[in-house]
Amino acid sequence: MTEEVKIQRIIDIIKNGEKAPNRQAIGAEFEHIVVDGNSFDSVNYYQEKGIESILKELQRKGYDPIKEGSYLVGLEKPEGVITLEPGGQLELSVPPSYSLRQIDEGYVGFLHEVLPILEDNNQLLLALGYHPKTSIKDIPFNPKKRYEYMSNYLKNTGTHAHNMMKGTAAIQTAIDYTSEEDFIKKFRVANFLSPVLALVSDNSPIFEGEVYENNSIRSVIWENTDKQRSGTVKGVMDQTFGYREYAQYILGVPPILFIKDGKYLPTGNMTTSQVMGENDLTEDEVEHLLTMVFPDVRAKRYVEIRMGDSLPYPLNISYIALIKGIFYHQGNLDRLYNLSLDVTDENLAKYKVDMIQFGFEATFMDEKIGAFIQQLMDMAEKGLPTEETLYLAPLKDLLAKSQNPAMVSKEMVKTEGVKGVLWTAQNHIIRREHSAGKEVI
C-alpha cells in the first residue's frame, strides 16, 4: 500500500463525516469520578460496591452490557453509552443532538439512573477535572486490555501519562462540518481557543492531594503525556490544515495498539503508516487508529474539542451552549477564524503557558484573556437560538466575576479541606425549574 493510498483512506473517513448545513448536531461526553462519600477516597473497579458493581446495578435499568472477557466494562442503550476511563471514571456519551434541551434531558436522565445506586453505597459522583484525594499510584487500572497496552507505552513518554489516564475527567464536545473548507475553519478556531476554553472550564483545584495554585492542571498533564499525540497538533496554526494534513499527522504517530479481527495488538514504536502498510485493515479498523491520538482537538468523522474539564450540572450544559454558539453561527466562526490567522503555533504555545501561570490576567491576542472571554460569551449568546440562550447563563454569570469552577473550589478547600469540592458532586443537585418551566431534577 503506497503512502498516498494510506492518506486517502484516512481522508475518506474524515470526508464521510461531512453533514448538510441543516443536519449539524452536537455531541457530548461527560466524565465523572466516583469517590467514597465520607473519605473522598477513590472507588475503584474491583472493590466491593466498586465500579463493576455499579455497572451491574445500572444494567438492570434497560442497558445492554459491553464486556471484555468476563468483565463488564460498559453499558449501552439508545439514550446513551456508559464507558470507563482507565482509572474507573464513569463516562456518559449522549447521542448527537440538534438541541441543547435533548442533551440536558439525556444527561439528567443518566443522573436519575445512577445517583440512587451511589446514594445506597454512600458514594459521590464528582464532576471534577482531577481526583481530589487518592494518589495516582493507588488507583488500579480497570481491566480493559486497551489500557494495559497504553499504560505500558505511555509510562515512558511523559511524566504525567498515568495522571492523565487515571486521575483526569473531562467534558468533550463533538461538532460537525459541512465541507473541507468548514472543517479547516472549525479545526483552526478550536485550536486557537484551546487555552481560553481550558481556562473557562478549569475545574481542577487539587493535584495529588495539594491545592494547585496555577491554572488548568489538565493542560499541564496533557503537555507531559506524550508530545507526539497530545497537546496541539504540530503545524495546525502555521499552515492551512485540512483533511490531508490531518491524515499525514495520523500516519506519523505510533498508534500504541491496533485492532485486527476484534483483537488488540501492540505496535511498539511502529508508526500508523507502518501498521497500515503491514496489515490489511478494514475501514472500522483504520478508524480505530484515529482514536489513538489525544490532541486538544481531534478529528474523526467530526471535530472533537477535548480541553474542557468535567463540570457539574448545569455548568456542563452551559459549556456545551458556549461551543454551539461559537461554532454553529457562521458570523462568529468567520470572525474568530480571521482573528486566528495572525496566530502561529509558537504564539499559541505562549498563550497556553501564560494562561496556566496567570489565569484571567494572562495575555491573549494583545489583551487580558478575561476581557477576551467576555467578548466570546457575548458572541456565543448572540449565536444561539433565543430559546437556548438561558443555557449559557450559569457559566456566563460565573465568568463575569473573572472566576471559574476551580477558583470557587480552591477558596473552600483552603478552609474546609477536600470537602470544599462537595458542590461538584452531582448527588447534591437540588430541584430547580428548567428554563422552559420543566423540573428536570
PADRENPA-110524 format. One record per residue (C-alpha): residue in three letters; x, y, z negated; residue number from 1. Coordinates in nm, 4 decimals. Layout:
BEGIN
REC rest     east    north       up  nr
REC  ALA        X        Y        Z NUM
...
REM end
This chain:
BEGIN
REC rest     east    north       up  nr
REC  MET   0.0000   0.0000   0.0000   1
REC  THR   0.1515   0.3323   0.1053   2
REC  GLU   0.1660   0.6341  -0.1254   3
REC  GLU  -0.0856   0.8112   0.0967   4
REC  VAL  -0.3337   0.5236   0.0610   5
REC  LYS  -0.2956   0.5364  -0.3184   6
REC  ILE  -0.3532   0.9120  -0.3195   7
REC  GLN  -0.6610   0.8728  -0.1033   8
REC  ARG  -0.8102   0.6047  -0.3288   9
REC  ILE  -0.7949   0.8435  -0.6240  10
REC  ILE  -0.9177   1.1368  -0.4160  11
REC  ASP  -1.2194   0.9289  -0.3103  12
REC  ILE  -1.3138   0.8635  -0.6732  13
REC  ILE  -1.2958   1.2329  -0.7640  14
REC  LYS  -1.4760   1.3386  -0.4460  15
REC  ASN  -1.7547   1.0916  -0.5167  16
REC  GLY  -1.8300   1.2949  -0.8284  17
REC  GLU  -1.9496   1.5932  -0.6231  18
REC  LYS  -2.3084   1.6933  -0.7002  19
REC  ALA  -2.5618   1.9132  -0.5288  20
REC  PRO  -2.5770   2.2591  -0.6918  21
REC  ASN  -2.9186   2.1839  -0.8442  22
REC  ARG  -2.8027   1.8445  -0.9788  23
REC  GLN  -2.5183   1.9602  -1.2018  24
REC  ALA  -2.5555   1.8195  -1.5516  25
REC  ILE  -2.3522   1.8486  -1.8677  26
REC  GLY  -2.2342   1.5531  -2.0733  27
REC  ALA  -2.1045   1.5367  -2.4280  28
REC  GLU  -1.9160   1.3031  -2.6583  29
REC  PHE  -1.9387   1.3594  -3.0331  30
REC  GLU  -1.6732   1.2011  -3.2556  31
REC  HIS  -1.7102   1.1629  -3.6337  32
REC  ILE  -1.5005   1.0496  -3.9293  33
REC  VAL  -1.6657   0.8210  -4.1855  34
REC  VAL  -1.5481   0.8571  -4.5461  35
REC  ASP  -1.6464   0.7380  -4.8915  36
REC  GLY  -1.8998   0.9748  -5.0477  37
REC  ASN  -1.7117   1.0098  -5.3763  38
REC  SER  -1.3423   0.9871  -5.2945  39
REC  PHE  -1.3432   1.1054  -4.9278  40
REC  ASP  -1.1141   0.8093  -4.8522  41
REC  SER  -1.1338   0.6693  -4.5009  42
REC  VAL  -1.3870   0.3969  -4.4273  43
REC  ASN  -1.2057   0.1528  -4.2003  44
REC  TYR  -1.3282  -0.1117  -3.9607  45
REC  TYR  -1.2577  -0.4197  -4.1695  46
REC  GLN  -1.3617  -0.3354  -4.5245  47
REC  GLU  -1.6859  -0.4334  -4.6920  48
REC  LYS  -1.9515  -0.1904  -4.5648  49
REC  GLY  -1.6925  -0.0767  -4.3151  50
REC  ILE  -1.7321   0.0384  -3.9566  51
REC  GLU  -1.8164  -0.3066  -3.8171  52
REC  SER  -2.0845  -0.3473  -4.0851  53
REC  ILE  -2.2299  -0.0060  -3.9942  54
REC  LEU  -2.2424  -0.1070  -3.6258  55
REC  LYS  -2.4229  -0.4298  -3.7163  56
REC  GLU  -2.6860  -0.2337  -3.9068  57
REC  LEU  -2.7249   0.0100  -3.6174  58
REC  GLN  -2.7644  -0.2751  -3.3702  59
REC  ARG  -3.0982  -0.3551  -3.5317  60
REC  LYS  -3.2294  -0.0227  -3.4034  61
REC  GLY  -3.2537  -0.1321  -3.0433  62
REC  TYR  -2.8922  -0.1244  -2.9283  63
REC  ASP  -2.7181  -0.3835  -2.7139  64
REC  PRO  -2.3811  -0.4950  -2.8533  65
REC  ILE  -2.0423  -0.4196  -2.6985  66
REC  LYS  -1.7998  -0.6890  -2.8061  67
REC  GLU  -1.4322  -0.7626  -2.7726  68
REC  GLY  -1.3785  -1.1272  -2.8580  69
REC  SER  -1.5716  -1.1869  -3.1782  70
REC  TYR  -1.5566  -0.8221  -3.2844  71
REC  LEU  -1.8444  -0.5769  -3.2468  72
REC  VAL  -1.6784  -0.2589  -3.1158  73
REC  GLY  -1.9692  -0.0562  -2.9768  74
REC  LEU  -2.3389  -0.0294  -2.9028  75
REC  GLU  -2.5420   0.0952  -2.6104  76
REC  LYS  -2.8927   0.1827  -2.5039  77
REC  PRO  -3.0306   0.4356  -2.2544  78
REC  GLU  -3.0348   0.7138  -2.5156  79
REC  GLY  -2.6628   0.6911  -2.5832  80
REC  VAL  -2.3500   0.4804  -2.6194  81
REC  ILE  -2.1643   0.4398  -2.9501  82
REC  THR  -1.7951   0.3535  -2.9285  83
REC  LEU  -1.4966   0.3558  -3.1622  84
REC  GLU  -1.1833   0.5632  -3.1566  85
REC  PRO  -0.8631   0.3880  -3.2738  86
REC  GLY  -0.8979   0.4632  -3.6457  87
REC  GLY  -1.2659   0.3695  -3.6544  88
REC  GLN  -1.4007   0.7164  -3.5732  89
REC  LEU  -1.7619   0.6851  -3.4541  90
REC  GLU  -1.8254   0.8390  -3.1132  91
REC  LEU  -2.1647   0.9035  -2.9563  92
REC  SER  -2.1814   0.9656  -2.5808  93
REC  VAL  -2.5134   1.1121  -2.4713  94
REC  PRO  -2.6323   1.0796  -2.1105  95
REC  PRO  -2.5581   1.3775  -1.8827  96
REC  SER  -2.8438   1.6237  -1.9160  97
REC  TYR  -2.9736   1.9317  -1.7399  98
REC  SER  -3.0961   2.0953  -2.0604  99
REC  LEU  -2.9411   2.1662  -2.3974 100
REC  ARG  -3.2636   2.0518  -2.5612 101
REC  GLN  -3.2073   1.6995  -2.4282 102
REC  ILE  -2.8553   1.6920  -2.5709 103
REC  ASP  -2.9797   1.8351  -2.9001 104
REC  GLU  -3.2534   1.5746  -2.9312 105
REC  GLY  -3.0211   1.2917  -2.8307 106
REC  TYR  -2.7675   1.3867  -3.0964 107
REC  VAL  -3.0267   1.4369  -3.3691 108
REC  GLY  -3.1852   1.1043  -3.2785 109
REC  PHE  -2.8488   0.9373  -3.3409 110
REC  LEU  -2.8252   1.1077  -3.6810 111
REC  HIS  -3.1690   0.9768  -3.7749 112
REC  GLU  -3.0465   0.6254  -3.7000 113
REC  VAL  -2.7041   0.6281  -3.8625 114
REC  LEU  -2.7499   0.8523  -4.1675 115
REC  PRO  -2.9833   0.6212  -4.3651 116
REC  ILE  -2.7265   0.3421  -4.3295 117
REC  LEU  -2.4458   0.5662  -4.4547 118
REC  GLU  -2.6596   0.7034  -4.7381 119
REC  ASP  -2.7211   0.3473  -4.8598 120
REC  ASN  -2.3444   0.2901  -4.8520 121
REC  ASN  -2.2678   0.6219  -5.0276 122
REC  GLN  -2.0698   0.7318  -4.7216 123
REC  LEU  -2.0397   1.0610  -4.5368 124
REC  LEU  -2.0386   1.1266  -4.1635 125
REC  LEU  -1.7910   1.4139  -4.1244 126
REC  ALA  -1.7862   1.6301  -3.8124 127
REC  LEU  -1.4286   1.7397  -3.8701 128
REC  GLY  -1.1270   1.7704  -3.6396 129
REC  TYR  -0.8828   1.5797  -3.8629 130
REC  HIS  -0.9137   1.3361  -4.1504 131
REC  PRO  -0.9344   1.5295  -4.4793 132
REC  LYS  -0.7605   1.2864  -4.7134 133
REC  THR  -0.6353   0.9405  -4.6164 134
REC  SER  -0.2844   0.9319  -4.4716 135
REC  ILE  -0.2498   0.8021  -4.1169 136
REC  LYS  -0.0242   0.5172  -4.2295 137
REC  ASP  -0.3075   0.3878  -4.4490 138
REC  ILE  -0.5713   0.3762  -4.1733 139
REC  PRO  -0.5677   0.0469  -3.9777 140
REC  PHE  -0.6312   0.0366  -3.6054 141
REC  ASN  -0.9628  -0.1146  -3.5040 142
REC  PRO  -0.9332  -0.4490  -3.3194 143
REC  LYS  -0.9688  -0.3198  -2.9605 144
REC  LYS  -0.6796  -0.4583  -2.7551 145
REC  ARG  -0.6503  -0.1310  -2.5639 146
REC  TYR  -0.5471   0.0475  -2.8815 147
REC  GLU  -0.2898  -0.2146  -2.9741 148
REC  TYR  -0.1072  -0.1539  -2.6457 149
REC  MET  -0.1470   0.2231  -2.6747 150
REC  SER  -0.0141   0.2375  -3.0307 151
REC  ASN   0.2924   0.0317  -2.9446 152
REC  TYR   0.3707   0.2503  -2.6438 153
REC  LEU   0.2900   0.5925  -2.7889 154
REC  LYS   0.4811   0.5443  -3.1143 155
REC  ASN   0.7939   0.6051  -2.9072 156
REC  THR   0.6695   0.9042  -2.7067 157
REC  GLY   0.5773   1.1617  -2.9707 158
REC  THR   0.5973   1.2303  -3.3417 159
REC  HIS   0.2207   1.2732  -3.3768 160
REC  ALA   0.0880   0.9993  -3.1468 161
REC  HIS  -0.0627   0.7905  -3.4248 162
REC  ASN  -0.2048   1.1037  -3.5873 163
REC  MET  -0.3868   1.1637  -3.2605 164
REC  MET  -0.5174   0.8098  -3.2400 165
REC  LYS  -0.6302   0.7506  -3.5980 166
REC  GLY  -0.6767   1.0947  -3.7512 167
REC  THR  -0.8467   1.3226  -3.4995 168
REC  ALA  -1.2077   1.3686  -3.3943 169
REC  ALA  -1.3273   1.5840  -3.1066 170
REC  ILE  -1.6224   1.7136  -2.9141 171
REC  GLN  -1.5695   1.6615  -2.5433 172
REC  THR  -1.7825   1.8069  -2.2686 173
REC  ALA  -1.8149   1.6964  -1.9069 174
REC  ILE  -1.9146   1.9305  -1.6260 175
REC  ASP  -1.9961   1.8608  -1.2620 176
REC  TYR  -1.8595   2.0231  -0.9473 177
REC  THR  -2.0191   2.0660  -0.6060 178
REC  SER  -1.7114   2.0585  -0.3813 179
REC  GLU  -1.3338   2.0624  -0.3968 180
REC  GLU  -1.3415   2.4420  -0.3992 181
REC  ASP  -1.5726   2.4332  -0.7003 182
REC  PHE  -1.3528   2.1695  -0.8660 183
REC  ILE  -1.0450   2.3878  -0.8183 184
REC  LYS  -1.2177   2.6823  -0.9874 185
REC  LYS  -1.3582   2.4840  -1.2790 186
REC  PHE  -1.0416   2.2866  -1.3412 187
REC  ARG  -0.8302   2.6015  -1.3412 188
REC  VAL  -1.0673   2.8017  -1.5611 189
REC  ALA  -1.0969   2.5171  -1.8116 190
REC  ASN  -0.7177   2.5056  -1.8446 191
REC  PHE  -0.6974   2.8851  -1.8593 192
REC  LEU  -0.9432   2.8865  -2.1504 193
REC  SER  -0.7829   2.5942  -2.3336 194
REC  PRO  -0.6189   2.7985  -2.6139 195
REC  VAL  -0.9371   3.0040  -2.6511 196
REC  LEU  -1.1652   2.7012  -2.6780 197
REC  ALA  -0.9239   2.5336  -2.9197 198
REC  LEU  -0.9393   2.8355  -3.1499 199
REC  VAL  -1.3160   2.8795  -3.1172 200
REC  SER  -1.3753   2.5168  -3.2189 201
REC  ASP  -1.0903   2.4781  -3.4703 202
REC  ASN  -1.2354   2.2636  -3.7479 203
REC  SER  -0.9238   2.1048  -3.8998 204
REC  PRO  -0.8494   2.2714  -4.2330 205
REC  ILE  -0.6396   1.9848  -4.3723 206
REC  PHE  -0.3469   1.7926  -4.2250 207
REC  GLU  -0.2196   1.4845  -4.4073 208
REC  GLY  -0.3657   1.5945  -4.7382 209
REC  GLU  -0.2492   1.9585  -4.7314 210
REC  VAL  -0.4236   2.2768  -4.6198 211
REC  TYR  -0.2977   2.3580  -4.2713 212
REC  GLU  -0.2056   2.7259  -4.2729 213
REC  ASN  -0.1714   2.7739  -3.8961 214
REC  ASN  -0.4439   2.7162  -3.6382 215
REC  SER  -0.5656   2.4232  -3.4271 216
REC  ILE  -0.3642   2.1329  -3.5644 217
REC  ARG  -0.5170   1.9145  -3.2906 218
REC  SER  -0.3363   2.1283  -3.0318 219
REC  VAL  -0.0090   2.0652  -3.2145 220
REC  ILE  -0.0831   1.6936  -3.2386 221
REC  TRP  -0.1578   1.6624  -2.8671 222
REC  GLU   0.1572   1.8561  -2.7747 223
REC  ASN   0.3526   1.5968  -2.9725 224
REC  THR   0.1785   1.2838  -2.8472 225
REC  ASP   0.3215   1.2223  -2.5003 226
REC  LYS   0.4424   1.5059  -2.2788 227
REC  GLN   0.3635   1.3076  -1.9650 228
REC  ARG  -0.0050   1.2519  -2.0380 229
REC  SER  -0.1249   1.5175  -2.2829 230
REC  GLY  -0.1343   1.8962  -2.3158 231
REC  THR  -0.1533   2.0938  -1.9924 232
REC  VAL  -0.1104   1.9169  -1.6585 233
REC  LYS   0.2150   2.0473  -1.5138 234
REC  GLY   0.1638   2.2870  -1.2246 235
REC  VAL  -0.2044   2.3464  -1.2854 236
REC  MET  -0.1635   2.7248  -1.3137 237
REC  ASP   0.1305   2.7539  -1.0710 238
REC  GLN  -0.0430   2.6274  -0.7580 239
REC  THR  -0.3778   2.5511  -0.6033 240
REC  PHE  -0.4643   2.2357  -0.7927 241
REC  GLY  -0.7215   2.0238  -0.6131 242
REC  TYR  -0.8021   1.6572  -0.5605 243
REC  ARG  -0.4665   1.5695  -0.4011 244
REC  GLU  -0.2586   1.7422  -0.6687 245
REC  TYR  -0.4509   1.5645  -0.9434 246
REC  ALA  -0.4089   1.2296  -0.7675 247
REC  GLN  -0.0328   1.2883  -0.7438 248
REC  TYR  -0.0253   1.3696  -1.1162 249
REC  ILE  -0.2035   1.0422  -1.1983 250
REC  LEU   0.0302   0.8376  -0.9794 251
REC  GLY   0.3391   0.9747  -1.1537 252
REC  VAL   0.2338   0.8838  -1.5097 253
REC  PRO   0.2858   0.5397  -1.6704 254
REC  PRO  -0.0664   0.4130  -1.7489 255
REC  ILE   0.0405   0.2044  -2.0541 256
REC  LEU  -0.2053  -0.0667  -1.9515 257
REC  PHE  -0.4492  -0.1541  -1.6788 258
REC  ILE  -0.7456  -0.3850  -1.6380 259
REC  LYS  -0.7365  -0.6718  -1.3926 260
REC  ASP  -1.0241  -0.9201  -1.3730 261
REC  GLY  -1.1502  -0.7995  -1.7100 262
REC  LYS  -0.8178  -0.8463  -1.8907 263
REC  TYR  -0.5940  -0.5771  -2.0406 264
REC  LEU  -0.2388  -0.5974  -1.9094 265
REC  PRO   0.0501  -0.3820  -2.0425 266
REC  THR   0.2541  -0.1910  -1.7846 267
REC  GLY   0.5600  -0.0795  -1.9823 268
REC  ASN   0.7326   0.2074  -1.8026 269
REC  MET   0.5805   0.1361  -1.4618 270
REC  THR   0.4038   0.4370  -1.3118 271
REC  THR   0.0463   0.4225  -1.1907 272
REC  SER   0.1815   0.4289  -0.8367 273
REC  GLN   0.3896   0.1178  -0.9067 274
REC  VAL   0.0960  -0.0590  -1.0740 275
REC  MET  -0.1280   0.0119  -0.7756 276
REC  GLY   0.1441  -0.0969  -0.5365 277
REC  GLU   0.1823  -0.4360  -0.7016 278
REC  ASN  -0.1846  -0.5143  -0.7673 279
REC  ASP  -0.4977  -0.5345  -0.5549 280
REC  LEU  -0.7271  -0.3263  -0.7749 281
REC  THR  -1.0998  -0.2737  -0.7383 282
REC  GLU  -1.2462   0.0771  -0.7446 283
REC  ASP  -1.3503   0.0291  -1.1084 284
REC  GLU  -1.0001  -0.0841  -1.1979 285
REC  VAL  -0.8471   0.2194  -1.0275 286
REC  GLU  -1.0979   0.4424  -1.2039 287
REC  HIS  -0.9874   0.2987  -1.5381 288
REC  LEU  -0.6342   0.4222  -1.4649 289
REC  LEU  -0.7744   0.7772  -1.4647 290
REC  THR  -0.8734   0.7288  -1.8305 291
REC  MET  -0.5152   0.6528  -1.9360 292
REC  VAL  -0.4054   1.0166  -1.9353 293
REC  PHE  -0.5220   1.2612  -2.2043 294
REC  PRO  -0.4600   1.6207  -2.0946 295
REC  ASP  -0.6608   1.9140  -2.2289 296
REC  VAL  -0.8631   1.8987  -1.9078 297
REC  ARG  -0.9118   1.5654  -1.7320 298
REC  ALA  -1.0722   1.4689  -1.4017 299
REC  LYS  -1.2655   1.1552  -1.3231 300
REC  ARG  -1.5984   1.1877  -1.1441 301
REC  TYR  -1.6418   1.5077  -1.3443 302
REC  VAL  -1.4222   1.7615  -1.5221 303
REC  GLU  -1.3768   1.6723  -1.8870 304
REC  ILE  -1.2971   1.9550  -2.1308 305
REC  ARG  -1.1197   1.7917  -2.4223 306
REC  MET  -0.9682   2.0533  -2.6550 307
REC  GLY  -1.2670   2.1053  -2.8871 308
REC  ASP  -1.2609   1.9835  -3.2481 309
REC  SER  -1.5555   1.7835  -3.3758 310
REC  LEU  -1.8141   2.0312  -3.5049 311
REC  PRO  -2.1115   1.9924  -3.7396 312
REC  TYR  -2.4642   2.0396  -3.6120 313
REC  PRO  -2.5781   2.2895  -3.4846 314
REC  LEU  -2.2322   2.4350  -3.4075 315
REC  ASN  -2.1628   2.1378  -3.1805 316
REC  ILE  -2.4666   2.2154  -2.9622 317
REC  SER  -2.3669   2.5822  -2.9706 318
REC  TYR  -2.0212   2.4928  -2.8356 319
REC  ILE  -2.1806   2.2974  -2.5509 320
REC  ALA  -2.4004   2.6006  -2.4794 321
REC  LEU  -2.0827   2.8091  -2.4502 322
REC  ILE  -1.9415   2.5668  -2.1926 323
REC  LYS  -2.2639   2.5636  -1.9953 324
REC  GLY  -2.2996   2.9411  -1.9951 325
REC  ILE  -1.9454   2.9846  -1.8625 326
REC  PHE  -1.9125   2.7103  -1.6040 327
REC  TYR  -2.2645   2.6918  -1.4629 328
REC  HIS  -2.3031   3.0633  -1.3970 329
REC  GLN  -2.1320   3.1484  -1.0689 330
REC  GLY  -2.0586   3.5084  -1.1631 331
REC  ASN  -1.8921   3.4046  -1.4899 332
REC  LEU  -1.6921   3.1292  -1.3222 333
REC  ASP  -1.5708   3.3579  -1.0427 334
REC  ARG  -1.4775   3.6352  -1.2853 335
REC  LEU  -1.2732   3.4017  -1.5053 336
REC  TYR  -1.1148   3.2309  -1.2065 337
REC  ASN  -0.9999   3.5658  -1.0642 338
REC  LEU  -0.8695   3.6667  -1.4054 339
REC  SER  -0.6723   3.3415  -1.4294 340
REC  LEU  -0.4887   3.3915  -1.1010 341
REC  ASP  -0.2233   3.6045  -1.2716 342
REC  VAL  -0.1552   3.3334  -1.5322 343
REC  THR   0.1266   3.0811  -1.4878 344
REC  ASP   0.1994   2.7545  -1.6680 345
REC  GLU   0.4566   2.9462  -1.8710 346
REC  ASN   0.2048   3.2169  -1.9674 347
REC  LEU  -0.0491   2.9550  -2.0744 348
REC  ALA   0.2043   2.7732  -2.2900 349
REC  LYS   0.2888   3.1016  -2.4647 350
REC  TYR  -0.0795   3.1800  -2.5230 351
REC  LYS  -0.1207   2.8420  -2.6904 352
REC  VAL   0.1844   2.8904  -2.9149 353
REC  ASP   0.0642   3.2387  -3.0159 354
REC  MET  -0.2865   3.1074  -3.0876 355
REC  ILE  -0.1502   2.8355  -3.3151 356
REC  GLN   0.0609   3.0856  -3.5089 357
REC  PHE  -0.1590   3.3963  -3.5185 358
REC  GLY  -0.5170   3.2774  -3.4670 359
REC  PHE  -0.7603   3.5585  -3.3865 360
REC  GLU  -0.4734   3.8092  -3.3896 361
REC  ALA  -0.2863   3.6313  -3.1100 362
REC  THR  -0.2388   3.7999  -2.7731 363
REC  PHE  -0.4319   3.6658  -2.4753 364
REC  MET  -0.4370   3.8479  -2.1424 365
REC  ASP  -0.2854   4.1652  -2.2943 366
REC  GLU  -0.5443   4.1935  -2.5726 367
REC  LYS  -0.6282   4.0281  -2.9027 368
REC  ILE  -0.7714   3.6842  -2.8431 369
REC  GLY  -1.0530   3.7703  -3.0841 370
REC  ALA  -1.1670   4.0526  -2.8548 371
REC  PHE  -1.1495   3.8216  -2.5534 372
REC  ILE  -1.3629   3.5666  -2.7391 373
REC  GLN  -1.6336   3.8260  -2.7977 374
REC  GLN  -1.6402   3.9057  -2.4264 375
REC  LEU  -1.6554   3.5355  -2.3478 376
REC  MET  -1.9511   3.4814  -2.5801 377
REC  ASP  -2.1369   3.7721  -2.4181 378
REC  MET  -2.0697   3.6244  -2.0753 379
REC  ALA  -2.1952   3.2832  -2.1858 380
REC  GLU  -2.5129   3.4316  -2.3321 381
REC  LYS  -2.5898   3.6061  -2.0044 382
REC  GLY  -2.5071   3.2872  -1.8150 383
REC  LEU  -2.7640   3.0712  -1.9941 384
REC  PRO  -3.1355   3.0468  -1.9171 385
REC  THR  -3.3297   3.2699  -2.1568 386
REC  GLU  -3.4782   2.9726  -2.3412 387
REC  GLU  -3.1296   2.8349  -2.4159 388
REC  THR  -2.9571   3.1463  -2.5495 389
REC  LEU  -3.0599   3.0695  -2.9078 390
REC  TYR  -2.8463   2.7563  -2.8976 391
REC  LEU  -2.5426   2.9818  -2.8666 392
REC  ALA  -2.6301   3.1875  -3.1745 393
REC  PRO  -2.4724   2.9807  -3.4587 394
REC  LEU  -2.1257   2.9861  -3.3025 395
REC  LYS  -2.1579   3.3426  -3.1779 396
REC  ASP  -2.2534   3.4655  -3.5258 397
REC  LEU  -1.9534   3.2914  -3.6832 398
REC  LEU  -1.7082   3.4196  -3.4227 399
REC  ALA  -1.8413   3.7736  -3.4578 400
REC  LYS  -1.6803   3.7673  -3.8043 401
REC  SER  -1.3477   3.6557  -3.6491 402
REC  GLN  -1.3929   3.3199  -3.8173 403
REC  ASN  -1.4027   2.9610  -3.7021 404
REC  PRO  -1.5103   2.6491  -3.8957 405
REC  ALA  -1.1579   2.5694  -4.0173 406
REC  MET  -1.1287   2.9140  -4.1759 407
REC  VAL  -1.4593   2.8647  -4.3569 408
REC  SER  -1.3427   2.5301  -4.4941 409
REC  LYS  -0.9947   2.6485  -4.5955 410
REC  GLU  -1.1359   2.9055  -4.8341 411
REC  MET  -1.3495   2.6396  -5.0012 412
REC  VAL  -1.0760   2.3731  -5.0026 413
REC  LYS  -0.8432   2.6098  -5.1863 414
REC  THR  -1.0911   2.6300  -5.4755 415
REC  GLU  -1.2814   2.3004  -5.4518 416
REC  GLY  -1.0208   2.0627  -5.3127 417
REC  VAL  -1.1258   1.8129  -5.0490 418
REC  LYS  -1.4928   1.8667  -5.1363 419
REC  GLY  -1.4607   2.2002  -4.9592 420
REC  VAL  -1.5242   2.0162  -4.6310 421
REC  LEU  -1.8570   1.8764  -4.7560 422
REC  TRP  -2.0505   2.1240  -4.5428 423
REC  THR  -1.9244   1.9407  -4.2320 424
REC  ALA  -2.0926   1.6179  -4.3458 425
REC  GLN  -2.3927   1.5539  -4.1254 426
REC  ASN  -2.5647   1.3929  -4.4253 427
REC  HIS  -2.6219   1.7377  -4.5694 428
REC  ILE  -2.8095   1.8879  -4.2793 429
REC  ILE  -3.1315   2.0320  -4.4160 430
REC  ARG  -3.4575   2.0566  -4.2247 431
REC  ARG  -3.4781   2.3614  -4.0067 432
REC  GLU  -3.7085   2.4959  -3.7448 433
REC  HIS  -3.5865   2.4469  -3.3917 434
REC  SER  -3.5838   2.7486  -3.1650 435
REC  ALA  -3.8952   2.6140  -2.9949 436
REC  GLY  -4.0700   2.5551  -3.3249 437
REC  LYS  -3.9935   2.1832  -3.3484 438
REC  GLU  -3.8478   2.0401  -3.6674 439
REC  VAL  -3.5540   1.8334  -3.5487 440
REC  ILE  -3.4158   1.7022  -3.8757 441
REM end
